[in-house]
Amino acid sequence: MGRLEHLQQSLPLAITQQNSHCIVVDYSCPENSGDWVENNHPDVTVVRVPGQNQFNLSAARNAAIDHATGEWLLFIDADALLAPKFISTIFSRITTESALRTDPVNADKEKMGTFLIKRKLFDKIGGYDDVMQGWGYEDIDLYLRMERAGHLLYIMSDELIDTITHSDKIRTDNYKWKDVNLSRGINRYYARIKLDIETLLRKALPKQERSNLYKALIDNISKTIEFGKPSRIEIALDAETYRDIKRNRTLIYQFSREEISTLLAAEQ
């Protein structure tokens, strides 16, 4: 959404990759990126998601999957510039891996959106969580769910990826929250709380319950930031029976202004 200038540079490189087919998601782009793609690169599949006022990267990536037919899925952002032999080189190095990401420690943060995964595994873990809004952490959430399910995540070399440098303002122009640290911090809280709940319940939360959790989290963090007073979320879980004793279970998360400030600083 709103990154046509980047797409005009990255798509011509992406479509040269061997044994691949490109899908571009026009997520209600104000610059009509889908029209530009269809007019200039008719062999590329355009998926349109109309009627959206804010960008949701998870929803955009999930929307593309319904039109993907390959065994493997490669996700890249509009600012990713792939070397001509990127795909052939990556696959020449794959042995038994089912998913690869760029190095979270040594790679340029601009390259973090590049992710390769087998379609079967992507479907198994439920794709991206499109309940998450704002910029950041949707990729980490996916990786955490993979690891919980017992799937290893391997590191791909980023030597064949370049990126278009841009400001955080461009990064968040079409998101609700303009502060990247606040946005990523909220999503990080959500992903960690969700993981706690799903681990205890031993099952994935349905979308409505995830939506309710995300809304409660935003409401509480917003109040803490605005008024400076601690707030908390209480989550009642299904009771469990242990040695014929029924036990009620409740998770409690408390948010203070100091804790949120520390979290946001840690995200920088």
C-alpha positions as CSV (number, residue, x, y, z in Angstrom):
1,M,0.0,0.0,0.0
2,G,1.6,3.3,-1.1
3,R,4.9,1.9,-2.2
4,L,4.6,2.0,-6.0
5,E,8.0,3.7,-6.5
6,H,9.7,0.8,-4.7
7,L,7.6,-1.8,-6.6
8,Q,8.7,-0.3,-9.9
9,Q,12.3,-1.0,-9.0
10,S,11.9,-4.4,-7.3
11,L,9.3,-6.2,-9.5
12,P,11.4,-6.2,-12.7
13,L,14.1,-8.0,-10.7
14,A,11.7,-10.5,-9.1
15,I,10.1,-11.6,-12.4
16,T,13.5,-12.6,-13.8
17,Q,13.9,-15.4,-11.2
18,Q,13.9,-18.9,-12.7
19,N,11.1,-21.4,-12.1
20,S,8.9,-18.9,-10.3
21,H,5.8,-16.9,-10.7
22,C,5.2,-13.5,-9.1
23,I,2.1,-12.4,-7.2
24,V,1.6,-8.8,-6.3
25,V,-1.0,-7.8,-3.7
26,D,-2.7,-4.4,-4.2
27,Y,-3.9,-3.8,-0.7
28,S,-6.2,-0.8,-1.5
29,C,-3.1,1.0,-2.8
30,P,-3.8,4.8,-3.2
31,E,-1.3,4.8,-6.1
32,N,-3.2,2.0,-7.9
33,S,-0.1,-0.3,-8.0
34,G,-2.2,-3.2,-9.3
35,D,-3.1,-1.2,-12.4
36,W,0.6,-0.4,-13.0
37,V,1.5,-4.1,-12.7
38,E,-1.2,-5.2,-15.1
39,N,-0.3,-2.6,-17.7
40,N,3.5,-3.2,-17.5
41,H,3.9,-6.8,-16.4
42,P,0.8,-8.7,-17.6
43,D,2.3,-12.1,-16.7
44,V,2.3,-11.2,-13.0
45,T,-0.8,-12.1,-11.0
46,V,-2.4,-9.2,-9.2
47,V,-4.5,-9.8,-6.1
48,R,-6.7,-6.9,-5.1
49,V,-7.9,-6.3,-1.5
50,P,-10.3,-3.3,-1.8
51,G,-11.9,-1.1,0.8
52,Q,-9.0,-0.9,3.3
53,N,-7.9,2.3,5.0
54,Q,-4.9,0.9,6.7
55,F,-2.3,-1.6,5.6
56,N,-2.1,-5.1,7.2
57,L,0.9,-7.0,6.0
58,S,-0.3,-10.3,7.4
59,A,-3.6,-10.0,5.6
60,A,-1.9,-9.0,2.4
61,R,0.5,-12.0,2.4
62,N,-2.3,-14.4,3.3
63,A,-4.4,-13.0,0.4
64,A,-1.6,-13.9,-2.1
65,I,-1.6,-17.6,-1.0
66,D,-5.0,-18.4,-2.5
67,H,-3.4,-17.7,-5.9
68,A,-0.1,-19.5,-5.3
69,T,0.4,-22.9,-6.9
70,G,4.0,-23.7,-6.2
71,E,5.5,-26.1,-3.6
72,W,7.5,-23.2,-2.1
73,L,6.4,-19.7,-1.1
74,L,8.9,-16.8,-1.1
75,F,7.7,-13.6,0.6
76,I,9.5,-10.3,-0.1
77,D,8.6,-6.7,0.6
78,A,8.3,-4.1,-2.1
79,D,11.7,-2.7,-1.2
80,A,13.6,-6.0,-1.7
81,L,15.9,-6.1,-4.7
82,L,16.8,-9.7,-5.6
83,A,19.9,-10.6,-7.5
84,P,19.2,-12.4,-10.8
85,K,20.2,-15.8,-9.5
86,F,18.7,-15.4,-6.0
87,I,16.2,-18.3,-6.2
88,S,18.5,-20.7,-8.1
89,T,21.3,-20.0,-5.6
90,I,19.1,-20.5,-2.6
91,F,17.6,-23.8,-3.8
92,S,21.0,-25.1,-4.7
93,R,21.9,-24.9,-1.0
94,I,18.7,-26.3,0.4
95,T,18.9,-29.9,1.8
96,T,16.2,-30.9,4.2
97,E,15.0,-27.4,5.3
98,S,11.4,-26.4,5.1
99,A,11.7,-22.7,6.0
100,L,14.4,-20.1,5.7
101,R,14.7,-16.6,7.0
102,T,17.4,-13.9,6.9
103,D,19.8,-13.8,9.8
104,P,18.1,-12.0,12.7
105,V,21.5,-11.0,14.2
106,N,23.7,-10.1,11.3
107,A,21.5,-9.2,8.5
108,D,20.3,-5.7,7.6
109,K,16.9,-5.1,9.3
110,E,15.6,-3.9,5.9
111,K,15.9,-7.5,4.7
112,M,13.9,-9.2,7.5
113,G,10.8,-9.4,5.4
114,T,12.3,-12.0,3.1
115,F,11.1,-15.5,4.0
116,L,11.0,-18.8,2.2
117,I,8.7,-21.7,3.3
118,K,7.2,-24.8,2.0
119,R,3.5,-24.3,1.2
120,K,2.5,-27.4,3.1
121,L,4.2,-26.1,6.3
122,F,2.7,-22.6,5.8
123,D,-0.8,-24.0,5.7
124,K,-0.2,-26.3,8.6
125,I,0.8,-23.5,11.0
126,G,-2.1,-21.3,9.8
127,G,-0.2,-18.6,7.9
128,Y,0.3,-15.1,9.2
129,D,-1.9,-13.9,12.0
130,D,-3.9,-11.1,10.4
131,V,-5.3,-10.0,13.7
132,M,-2.1,-8.1,14.2
133,Q,-2.2,-4.5,13.1
134,G,0.5,-1.9,12.7
135,W,4.1,-2.4,11.7
136,G,6.3,-5.2,13.0
137,Y,6.5,-8.6,14.7
138,E,4.1,-10.5,12.4
139,D,7.1,-12.4,11.1
140,I,8.4,-13.3,14.6
141,D,5.0,-14.5,15.6
142,L,5.0,-16.9,12.7
143,Y,8.5,-18.1,13.6
144,L,7.4,-18.7,17.2
145,R,4.5,-20.8,16.1
146,M,6.7,-22.8,13.8
147,E,9.1,-23.5,16.6
148,R,6.3,-24.5,19.0
149,A,5.1,-27.0,16.4
150,G,8.5,-28.5,16.3
151,H,9.7,-27.1,13.0
152,L,13.2,-25.7,12.7
153,L,13.8,-22.4,11.1
154,Y,17.0,-22.1,9.0
155,I,19.1,-19.1,8.0
156,M,19.4,-18.0,4.4
157,S,22.3,-16.0,3.2
158,D,21.3,-12.4,2.4
159,E,24.2,-11.7,0.1
160,L,21.9,-11.8,-2.9
161,I,19.4,-9.4,-1.5
162,D,19.7,-5.6,-1.6
163,T,17.1,-3.1,-0.3
164,I,15.8,0.3,-1.0
165,T,16.7,2.5,1.9
166,H,13.8,4.5,3.3
167,S,12.6,6.3,6.4
168,D,10.4,5.0,9.2
169,K,7.8,7.6,8.1
170,I,7.4,5.8,4.7
171,R,7.4,2.5,6.6
172,T,4.4,3.5,8.7
173,D,2.5,5.9,6.4
174,N,-0.4,3.6,6.0
175,Y,-0.5,2.1,9.5
176,K,-2.5,3.3,12.5
177,W,0.5,3.8,14.7
178,K,3.2,6.0,13.3
179,D,5.8,5.1,16.0
180,V,7.5,1.9,14.9
181,N,8.6,1.1,18.4
182,L,5.0,1.4,19.8
183,S,3.6,-0.6,16.9
184,R,6.1,-3.4,17.2
185,G,5.9,-3.3,21.0
186,I,2.1,-3.9,21.0
187,N,2.4,-6.7,18.5
188,R,5.2,-8.3,20.6
189,Y,3.1,-8.2,23.7
190,Y,0.2,-9.7,21.8
191,A,2.2,-12.5,20.3
192,R,3.8,-13.5,23.6
193,I,0.5,-13.5,25.5
194,K,-1.2,-15.5,22.7
195,L,1.7,-18.0,22.9
196,D,1.2,-18.4,26.6
197,I,-2.5,-19.1,26.3
198,E,-2.1,-21.5,23.4
199,T,0.7,-23.4,25.2
200,L,-1.5,-23.9,28.2
201,L,-4.6,-24.8,26.2
202,R,-2.6,-27.0,23.8
203,K,-4.5,-25.6,20.9
204,A,-4.6,-22.5,18.6
205,L,-7.0,-19.7,19.5
206,P,-9.8,-19.1,17.0
207,K,-9.8,-15.7,15.3
208,Q,-12.5,-14.1,17.3
209,E,-10.7,-14.9,20.6
210,R,-7.5,-13.5,19.1
211,S,-9.3,-10.4,18.0
212,N,-10.7,-9.9,21.5
213,L,-7.3,-10.3,23.0
214,Y,-5.7,-7.8,20.7
215,K,-8.4,-5.2,21.4
216,A,-8.1,-5.7,25.1
217,L,-4.3,-5.3,24.9
218,I,-4.6,-2.1,22.8
219,D,-7.2,-0.6,25.2
220,N,-5.0,-1.3,28.2
221,I,-1.7,-0.1,26.8
222,S,-3.4,3.1,25.5
223,K,-4.8,3.9,28.9
224,T,-1.5,3.3,30.6
225,I,0.3,5.6,28.1
226,E,-2.4,8.3,28.3
227,F,-3.0,8.3,32.0
228,G,0.2,6.8,33.4
229,K,-1.7,4.4,35.6
230,P,-1.1,0.6,35.7
231,S,-3.6,-1.5,33.9
232,R,-4.1,-5.2,33.6
233,I,-5.6,-8.0,31.6
234,E,-7.1,-11.1,33.2
235,I,-7.6,-14.1,31.0
236,A,-9.7,-17.0,32.5
237,L,-8.7,-20.3,31.0
238,D,-10.7,-23.5,31.0
239,A,-10.4,-25.3,34.3
240,E,-8.2,-28.4,34.4
241,T,-8.3,-31.5,36.5
242,Y,-5.2,-32.8,38.2
243,R,-5.3,-36.0,40.4
244,D,-9.1,-35.6,40.7
245,I,-8.7,-32.0,41.8
246,K,-10.3,-29.3,39.6
247,R,-8.2,-26.2,39.3
248,N,-9.3,-22.8,37.9
249,R,-6.6,-21.0,35.8
250,T,-6.3,-17.3,35.2
251,L,-3.5,-15.4,33.5
252,I,-2.9,-11.9,34.7
253,Y,-0.8,-9.4,32.8
254,Q,-0.1,-6.0,34.3
255,F,1.2,-3.0,32.4
256,S,2.9,0.0,34.0
257,R,4.1,3.0,32.1
258,E,7.7,2.2,33.1
259,E,7.4,-1.4,31.8
260,I,6.0,-0.2,28.5
261,S,8.8,2.4,28.2
262,T,11.4,-0.3,28.8
263,L,9.8,-2.6,26.3
264,L,9.7,0.1,23.6
265,A,13.2,1.1,24.2
266,A,14.3,-2.5,23.9
267,E,12.7,-2.7,20.5
268,Q,14.9,0.0,19.0
